[in-house]
Amino acid sequence: MTAAFAEKAVLMEAEDVRRALSRIAHEIVERNKGIEDVILVGIRTRGVPIADRLAREIYDIENKKIPVGILDITLYRDDLSTLPAPEVRSTELPFDINGKIIVLVDDVIYTGRTIRSALDAIMDIGRPKTIQLAVLIDRGHRELPISADFVGKIVPTSKQESVSVKIDTVDGIDKVVIREVQVNR
């Protein structure tokens, strides 16, 4: 018996992703009354290209570049001992985060454990003024009391489903699909 995921439904096409990221960028600017002291930090893997896209959208709004960093949370995961050979990659925050407004960026929020790990990693690096969270998809099922400040789309799912985010610069297409476990006997 083997399990595989089968595509169940398309949640977002390229234009939907573009609109959601544009809206999130506007919300970040509005909530922070501009982008003074705002830094975007993408969580590896899909959070990084999403943070880059948000930075371009914010540039189009404010005509100013916003710093973008990369955060690897591998060593902060609470399931590290269960992973076969975790690949640790670099965290790249080439700027001071102390006293700044950090917007963590990820593709999907599910249990909240990835974000908890990201918060731990950020706090080991410095003490930001505040940390906000931007995600493309919120699929529910939180195990920790963590919620996103900026959400592209809320998608109720079952635990037997997964959400797959494809980003053009990584996957060659912008698309979000919901997949369901299929058991082959």
C-alpha positions as CSV (number, residue, x, y, z in Angstrom):
1,M,0.0,0.0,0.0
2,T,1.4,3.4,-1.0
3,A,0.1,6.9,-0.5
4,A,0.4,9.7,-3.0
5,F,-1.2,13.1,-3.4
6,A,-3.7,13.8,-6.1
7,E,-4.7,17.3,-7.2
8,K,-8.2,18.0,-5.9
9,A,-8.8,21.7,-6.8
10,V,-7.0,24.7,-8.1
11,L,-7.2,27.5,-5.4
12,M,-5.3,30.2,-7.2
13,E,-4.1,30.8,-10.7
14,A,-1.3,33.2,-11.6
15,E,-3.5,36.3,-11.7
16,D,-5.0,35.4,-8.3
17,V,-1.5,35.1,-6.8
18,R,-0.5,38.4,-8.4
19,R,-3.6,40.2,-7.0
20,A,-3.2,38.7,-3.5
21,L,0.5,39.8,-3.3
22,S,-0.4,43.3,-4.5
23,R,-3.1,43.5,-1.8
24,I,-0.7,42.2,0.9
25,A,1.9,44.8,-0.2
26,H,-0.6,47.6,0.1
27,E,-1.7,46.3,3.5
28,I,1.9,46.2,4.8
29,V,2.5,49.8,3.7
30,E,-0.8,51.0,5.1
31,R,-0.5,49.2,8.5
32,N,3.1,50.5,9.0
33,K,2.3,54.0,7.7
34,G,4.9,53.6,5.0
35,I,8.0,51.4,5.0
36,E,10.3,53.2,7.3
37,D,12.2,50.5,9.4
38,V,10.2,47.7,7.6
39,I,12.2,44.6,6.6
40,L,10.8,41.6,4.7
41,V,12.2,38.2,5.8
42,G,11.4,35.2,3.6
43,I,11.4,31.8,5.3
44,R,13.1,29.2,3.1
45,T,12.0,27.9,0.6
46,R,8.8,29.4,-0.9
47,G,8.7,32.4,1.5
48,V,11.9,33.8,-0.1
49,P,10.5,34.4,-3.6
50,I,7.2,35.6,-2.2
51,A,9.2,38.2,-0.1
52,D,11.0,39.3,-3.2
53,R,7.7,39.7,-5.1
54,L,6.3,41.7,-2.2
55,A,9.4,43.9,-2.2
56,R,8.8,44.7,-5.9
57,E,5.1,45.4,-5.2
58,I,6.1,47.7,-2.4
59,Y,8.6,49.5,-4.6
60,D,5.8,50.1,-7.1
61,I,3.7,51.7,-4.3
62,E,6.4,53.7,-2.4
63,N,9.1,54.1,-5.0
64,K,11.6,53.0,-2.4
65,K,13.5,49.7,-2.0
66,I,12.7,47.7,1.1
67,P,15.4,45.3,2.6
68,V,14.7,41.6,2.0
69,G,16.4,38.9,4.1
70,I,16.4,35.1,4.0
71,L,15.8,32.9,7.1
72,D,16.6,29.2,7.3
73,I,14.8,27.6,10.3
74,T,16.1,24.1,9.9
75,L,18.0,24.0,13.2
76,Y,15.0,25.5,15.1
77,R,12.4,22.9,14.0
78,D,10.9,20.9,16.8
79,D,10.8,17.8,14.6
80,L,14.5,17.9,13.7
81,S,15.3,14.5,15.2
82,T,12.7,12.9,13.0
83,L,14.1,14.2,9.7
84,P,16.4,11.9,7.6
85,A,19.2,14.3,6.8
86,P,18.1,17.9,7.1
87,E,19.7,20.3,4.8
88,V,20.8,23.4,6.6
89,R,21.2,26.5,4.4
90,S,22.3,30.0,5.1
91,T,20.3,32.7,6.8
92,E,21.0,36.0,5.1
93,L,20.1,39.1,7.1
94,P,22.8,41.6,6.0
95,F,21.3,44.4,8.1
96,D,20.6,45.2,11.7
97,I,17.2,44.0,12.8
98,N,17.2,45.6,16.2
99,G,14.4,48.1,16.5
100,K,13.0,47.3,13.1
101,I,9.6,46.1,11.9
102,I,10.1,42.5,10.6
103,V,7.5,41.1,8.3
104,L,8.1,37.3,8.2
105,V,6.9,35.9,4.8
106,D,5.9,32.3,4.1
107,D,3.8,30.5,1.6
108,V,1.4,28.6,3.9
109,I,0.5,28.7,7.5
110,Y,-0.8,25.5,8.9
111,T,0.1,24.3,12.5
112,G,2.1,27.4,13.3
113,R,5.2,25.4,14.1
114,T,7.3,26.8,11.2
115,I,6.5,30.3,12.4
116,R,7.4,29.5,16.0
117,S,10.7,28.3,14.7
118,A,11.2,31.4,12.7
119,L,10.4,33.6,15.7
120,D,13.0,31.7,17.7
121,A,15.6,32.2,15.0
122,I,14.9,35.9,14.6
123,M,15.1,36.5,18.4
124,D,18.5,34.7,18.4
125,I,19.7,37.3,15.9
126,G,18.4,40.5,17.5
127,R,15.5,42.3,19.0
128,P,13.1,43.8,16.4
129,K,10.5,46.4,17.4
130,T,7.8,44.2,16.2
131,I,7.3,41.0,14.1
132,Q,4.4,40.7,11.6
133,L,3.5,37.7,9.5
134,A,2.5,37.6,5.8
135,V,1.4,34.4,4.2
136,L,-0.1,33.6,0.8
137,I,-2.4,30.8,2.2
138,D,-3.9,30.2,5.7
139,R,-5.2,26.7,5.8
140,G,-6.1,26.5,9.5
141,H,-5.5,23.7,11.9
142,R,-3.3,25.7,14.3
143,E,-1.5,23.8,17.1
144,L,0.0,27.0,18.4
145,P,-1.6,30.4,19.1
146,I,-0.1,32.1,16.0
147,S,-2.0,34.0,13.4
148,A,-1.0,35.9,10.3
149,D,-1.3,39.7,10.0
150,F,-1.5,39.6,6.2
151,V,-3.2,36.7,4.3
152,G,-3.7,36.2,0.6
153,K,-6.4,33.6,1.0
154,I,-8.0,31.6,3.8
155,V,-8.6,28.0,2.7
156,P,-10.3,25.6,5.1
157,T,-8.8,22.2,4.6
158,S,-8.9,18.8,6.2
159,K,-5.9,17.2,7.7
160,Q,-5.9,14.6,4.8
161,E,-5.3,17.5,2.4
162,S,-2.2,19.5,1.6
163,V,-1.8,22.9,-0.1
164,S,0.9,23.1,-2.8
165,V,2.2,26.6,-3.7
166,K,4.0,27.0,-7.0
167,I,6.0,30.2,-7.5
168,D,7.2,31.2,-10.9
169,T,10.8,31.8,-10.0
170,V,11.1,28.4,-8.4
171,D,8.6,26.2,-10.2
172,G,8.1,28.0,-13.5
173,I,4.4,28.8,-12.7
174,D,2.3,30.7,-10.2
175,K,-0.4,28.4,-8.9
176,V,-1.9,27.1,-5.7
177,V,-3.6,23.7,-5.5
178,I,-5.2,21.6,-2.9
179,R,-4.1,18.0,-2.9
180,E,-5.6,15.0,-1.2
181,V,-4.0,11.8,0.0
182,Q,-4.7,8.9,-2.4
183,V,-4.0,5.4,-1.0
184,N,-3.0,2.9,-3.7
185,R,-3.4,-0.7,-2.8
